[in-house]
């Protein structure tokens, strides 16, 4: 039976490199970007999980209610797309509420992925 590990030794990283042709997925897996107002209050935030090569998933794009309508969401998305860790990732994906689909589609995120299906495991008591 395979042994489970959560910490990777340098030898494991070399082996991972052989599997993925890079160790980026271990070294750089999360990107967080914040926007501050003139009073240095956090008014916008986004968080992205990535392997740095193939996939990046945007988990949060949050703009303070008092700052909405000032294109801060657009700015966050531009920062994600141009971030040094993310700029060469092949697929950047996100989840959004139906009312946000038009916003994200104008930024190049279509709802039809062509052969890719979202699948979800739901715990019985969740």
C-alpha positions as a Python dict, from the first residue, in 0.01 Angstrom:
ca = {
    (1, 'X'): (0, 0, 0),
    (2, 'X'): (127, 349, -82),
    (3, 'X'): (255, 562, 203),
    (4, 'X'): (93, 906, 236),
    (5, 'X'): (316, 1213, 279),
    (6, 'X'): (238, 1581, 326),
    (7, 'X'): (594, 1714, 341),
    (8, 'X'): (826, 1668, 45),
    (9, 'X'): (1201, 1606, 80),
    (10, 'X'): (1445, 1725, -183),
    (11, 'X'): (1446, 1372, -323),
    (12, 'X'): (1066, 1378, -347),
    (13, 'X'): (1084, 1712, -524),
    (14, 'X'): (1323, 1566, -779),
    (15, 'X'): (1078, 1282, -833),
    (16, 'X'): (794, 1530, -861),
    (17, 'X'): (999, 1718, -1118),
    (18, 'X'): (1019, 1402, -1321),
    (19, 'X'): (642, 1361, -1298),
    (20, 'X'): (546, 1718, -1380),
    (21, 'X'): (864, 1844, -1545),
    (22, 'X'): (871, 2118, -1281),
    (23, 'X'): (840, 2170, -905),
    (24, 'X'): (648, 2494, -948),
    (25, 'X'): (328, 2335, -822),
    (26, 'X'): (494, 2281, -485),
    (27, 'X'): (696, 2602, -458),
    (28, 'X'): (438, 2852, -581),
    (29, 'X'): (79, 2749, -533),
    (30, 'X'): (-104, 3059, -414),
    (31, 'X'): (-117, 3416, -535),
    (32, 'X'): (-293, 3681, -328),
    (33, 'X'): (-345, 4036, -452),
    (34, 'X'): (-496, 4319, -251),
    (35, 'X'): (-601, 4674, -333),
    (36, 'X'): (-578, 4953, -75),
    (37, 'X'): (-764, 5284, -74),
    (38, 'X'): (-600, 5620, 10),
    (39, 'X'): (-636, 5538, 382),
    (40, 'X'): (-459, 5204, 332),
    (41, 'X'): (-779, 5007, 397),
    (42, 'X'): (-813, 4684, 205),
    (43, 'X'): (-1092, 4742, -49),
    (44, 'X'): (-1025, 4463, -298),
    (45, 'X'): (-881, 4114, -284),
    (46, 'X'): (-827, 3812, -505),
    (47, 'X'): (-678, 3469, -436),
    (48, 'X'): (-554, 3223, -695),
    (49, 'X'): (-432, 2865, -652),
    (50, 'X'): (-203, 2742, -929),
    (51, 'X'): (55, 2489, -1034),
    (52, 'X'): (224, 2772, -1226),
    (53, 'X'): (207, 2591, -1560),
    (54, 'X'): (-119, 2420, -1652),
    (55, 'X'): (-396, 2542, -1421),
    (56, 'X'): (-486, 2837, -1206),
    (57, 'X'): (-817, 2871, -1026),
    (58, 'X'): (-939, 3207, -905),
    (59, 'X'): (-1121, 3147, -578),
    (60, 'X'): (-1198, 3500, -462),
    (61, 'X'): (-1256, 3834, -626),
    (62, 'X'): (-1393, 4061, -356),
    (63, 'X'): (-1449, 4436, -371),
    (64, 'X'): (-1572, 4636, -76),
    (65, 'X'): (-1935, 4735, -125),
    (66, 'X'): (-1848, 5104, -85),
    (67, 'X'): (-1592, 5077, -368),
    (68, 'X'): (-1799, 4891, -626),
    (69, 'X'): (-1848, 5060, -959),
    (70, 'X'): (-1491, 5192, -962),
    (71, 'X'): (-1358, 4910, -1182),
    (72, 'X'): (-1158, 4755, -899),
    (73, 'X'): (-1277, 4405, -995),
    (74, 'X'): (-1151, 4469, -1347),
    (75, 'X'): (-820, 4588, -1206),
    (76, 'X'): (-787, 4276, -991),
    (77, 'X'): (-855, 4054, -1292),
    (78, 'X'): (-597, 4245, -1500),
    (79, 'X'): (-344, 4198, -1218),
    (80, 'X'): (-419, 3825, -1209),
    (81, 'X'): (-374, 3789, -1585),
    (82, 'X'): (-43, 3977, -1583),
    (83, 'X'): (101, 3837, -1257),
    (84, 'X'): (449, 3691, -1309),
    (85, 'X'): (348, 3353, -1162),
    (86, 'X'): (27, 3335, -1369),
    (87, 'X'): (109, 3501, -1701),
    (88, 'X'): (215, 3177, -1872),
    (89, 'X'): (-40, 2941, -1713),
    (90, 'X'): (-237, 2763, -1985),
    (91, 'X'): (-583, 2768, -1821),
    (92, 'X'): (-712, 3020, -1570),
    (93, 'X'): (-1050, 2919, -1431),
    (94, 'X'): (-1300, 3051, -1181),
    (95, 'X'): (-1637, 2989, -1024),
    (96, 'X'): (-1893, 3265, -1019),
    (97, 'X'): (-2254, 3335, -941),
    (98, 'X'): (-2488, 3351, -1242),
    (99, 'X'): (-2526, 3728, -1205),
    (100, 'X'): (-2148, 3768, -1253),
    (101, 'X'): (-2124, 3563, -1574),
    (102, 'X'): (-2151, 3865, -1805),
    (103, 'X'): (-1870, 4047, -1619),
    (104, 'X'): (-1632, 3752, -1647),
    (105, 'X'): (-1730, 3669, -2004),
    (106, 'X'): (-1624, 4019, -2113),
    (107, 'X'): (-1282, 3933, -1968),
    (108, 'X'): (-1249, 3618, -2178),
    (109, 'X'): (-1403, 3358, -1945),
    (110, 'X'): (-1672, 3173, -2145),
    (111, 'X'): (-1929, 2954, -1972),
    (112, 'X'): (-1901, 2685, -2241),
    (113, 'X'): (-1570, 2506, -2200),
    (114, 'X'): (-1595, 2260, -2486),
    (115, 'X'): (-1576, 1909, -2351),
    (116, 'X'): (-1495, 1999, -1989),
    (117, 'X'): (-1753, 1927, -1722),
    (118, 'X'): (-1760, 2054, -1367),
    (119, 'X'): (-1793, 1764, -1127),
    (120, 'X'): (-1848, 1797, -755),
    (121, 'X'): (-1835, 1560, -463),
    (122, 'X'): (-2082, 1663, -195),
    (123, 'X'): (-2053, 1524, 155),
    (124, 'X'): (-2383, 1372, 272),
    (125, 'X'): (-2412, 1601, 576),
    (126, 'X'): (-2294, 1920, 404),
}
